Amino acid sequence: MRGAVHTLVIDALAAAETRGPSRVDTVLIDLWGVGLAGARTPEVAALVASRRREPGRWITLGGGATGSAEAVALLDAVASCCLELDEGNKYAAGHPAAHVVPAAVAAARLADEPVPGTTFLTAVVAGYEVATRFGHALDRDPRWHTHGHWGATGAAMAAAVVWGLSVDRAAAAVDASTSLVSIAPWEVVLQGQFGRNLWMGNAVRAGLDAARLAEAGLVDNVGIASATLGGVVGTLHADRLAVEPGVLSIDRGYAKRHASCSYTHAAVDVIQHLRRTGGLSADDVTDVRVRIHGLAEPLFGRTPTNRLQAMFSLPVVVAAALVADEIGVDTLDPDGATFVRATSVVDRVHVEVADHLTALLPDRRAVEVELTVRSGEVVAAGAPNPVGDSDHFPLDRDAVVAKIVGLVGASDARRVVGVVGGLAGAADVVEVLQGLP
């Protein structure tokens, strides 16, 4: 494991430094735009209001709080993931960017010298690569959610690059980060407990702390990941850590169109297609059958009481797709009319795992859907991946910008785009980041 981690750090950094055109700008627009929308939710506002005053001049996305670089990074990570709209990567089976980018920002703010934009972007791409490779290498115990553990490795890598650590010290940081991760049981998510969103922020802090430990010479790359991620979270396969030549993981991510767990998205896409092509309303549909891969099995509950719980209920999200034309920020709010309508038809929805679809993972997160209408006719369709996947109608930069405009408005979206556009040529990335809304 020690050798695999060392090689991963070398190869991820080389791939990031020699990259040609990539999706890094699009990923940053998506993440910061979604994070701004998340910062405006009542849940994040309540979290910010509950925090005691602490010294620090840095400002969160949306300007809701100030604090130290680490505290702001935690809150920004929470805001980025709380709406389930942040980008992800199917090969990691999770969300690398939300683990990595807040750590890169915090590291730049904590750096002794100004950090050029080129260094910052290299840190993001290299951190994303490391996080994705660890997510791909990990066969998670099904009791564990995907946030808060393997992503810390990417946060550590990003901080190590920003701070100019040697390859040896960067590998020590990546390895050590796995000893500082959160326990992340699925049941916390399925019960709708908001603490789940702090797992992302805790992983950001774990990465920063691991980079500090490595820089101080207090930890080494001893392959401890095999006993932490590999011994506790699941089974870690060292051979899967290898970077694929000529392929950047950040270019293989997906952008999300629906405010719900990505495991629900392909089903929503298919139902929207069937409704649109058949001119169907919820009243026309008497029965819905969804067959899906095994990763979605934890999402089969159907009695959510809050928004987070609802975003992880496949039956309720499918029911919402029957009664509404989009799964937006407020669609699954239990106090909203759409949620009430969705729960009134959720008994028509039946979901099951199909082994032949599970066998297609990770390349395909496929789904099959059958709708029975009042005449008794059955209409059916499937999808190999959700729309927005890098292999299935990916969202380009313009589409992602349009998504952000819809979430935060044109003015703030322009500010996000402007900041991202100014990164590559920046002598001091922290000055440019001040322009974020």
Secondary structure, DSSP 8 states (H G I E B T S, - for coil): -HHHHHHHHHHHHHHHHT--S-SHHHHHHHHHHHHHHHHTSHHHHHHHHHS------EE-GGG--EE-HHHHHHHHHHHHHTTS-S-BBTTTTB-HHHHHHHHHHHHHHH-SS---HHHHHHHHHHHHHHHHHHHHHEEE-TTB-SSSSTHHHHHHHHHHHHTT--HHHHHHHHHHHTTS----BHHHHHTT-THHHHHHHHHHHHHHHHHHHHHTT------GGGTTIIIIIEEE-GGGGS--TT--GGGG-B---SSS-GGGHHHHHHHHHHHHHHT--GGGEEEEEEEE-GGGGGG------SHHHHHT-HHHHHHHHHH-S---TTTT-TTSHHHHHHHHHGGGEEEEE-HHHHTTTTT---EEEEEEETTS-EEEEEESS-TBBTTBSB--HHHHHHHHHHHH-HHHHHHHHHHHHTTTT-S-HHHHHTT--
